[in-house]
């Protein structure tokens, strides 16, 4: 408890910097992760959030 009282300025100034940076990082990451998919009539659409390979060797082998 004494450590908190002695270092309250240092401790709370760090929190005041971390919270806005965390909010800005969250906003940027949510804007970047949007995917849009459009398809026509009678079409089959597949949406993948990462890398997708057809055929060939597997990465795990």
C-alpha positions as CSV (number, residue, x, y, z in Angstrom):
1,X,0.0,0.0,0.0
2,X,2.8,2.4,0.7
3,X,4.4,1.8,-2.7
4,X,1.1,2.8,-4.4
5,X,0.9,6.0,-2.3
6,X,4.6,6.9,-3.0
7,X,4.4,6.2,-6.7
8,X,0.8,7.3,-7.5
9,X,2.0,10.0,-9.9
10,X,4.1,7.6,-11.9
11,X,1.5,4.8,-11.8
12,X,-1.5,6.9,-12.9
13,X,0.3,8.8,-15.6
14,X,1.2,5.5,-17.2
15,X,-2.5,4.5,-17.1
16,X,-3.5,7.8,-18.6
17,X,-1.2,7.1,-21.6
18,X,-2.1,3.4,-22.1
19,X,-5.9,3.7,-22.2
20,X,-6.0,6.2,-25.2
21,X,-3.4,4.2,-27.1
22,X,-5.4,0.9,-26.5
23,X,-8.6,2.6,-27.8
24,X,-6.9,3.9,-30.9
25,X,-5.4,0.5,-31.6
26,X,-8.8,-1.2,-31.2
27,X,-10.4,1.3,-33.6
28,X,-7.7,0.8,-36.2
29,X,-7.9,-3.0,-36.0
30,X,-11.7,-3.2,-36.3
31,X,-11.6,-1.0,-39.5
32,X,-8.9,-3.1,-41.1
33,X,-10.6,-6.5,-40.6
34,X,-13.7,-6.0,-42.7
35,X,-14.4,-8.3,-45.6
36,X,-16.9,-7.7,-48.4
37,X,-18.3,-10.4,-50.6
38,X,-20.5,-9.9,-53.6
39,X,-22.1,-12.6,-55.8
40,X,-24.5,-12.9,-58.7
41,X,-27.6,-15.0,-59.2
42,X,-27.2,-18.7,-58.7
43,X,-23.6,-18.4,-57.5
44,X,-21.7,-20.2,-54.7
45,X,-19.6,-17.8,-52.7
46,X,-16.9,-19.0,-50.3
47,X,-15.2,-16.4,-48.0
48,X,-12.0,-17.3,-46.2
49,X,-10.4,-15.1,-43.5
50,X,-6.8,-16.2,-44.2
51,X,-4.7,-18.1,-46.7
52,X,-6.5,-20.7,-48.8
53,X,-4.7,-23.2,-51.1
54,X,-6.2,-25.8,-53.4
55,X,-4.1,-28.9,-54.0
56,X,-0.3,-29.2,-53.5
57,X,1.5,-30.0,-50.3
58,X,0.2,-29.2,-46.9
59,X,2.2,-26.8,-44.7
60,X,2.2,-29.3,-41.8
61,X,4.0,-32.1,-43.8
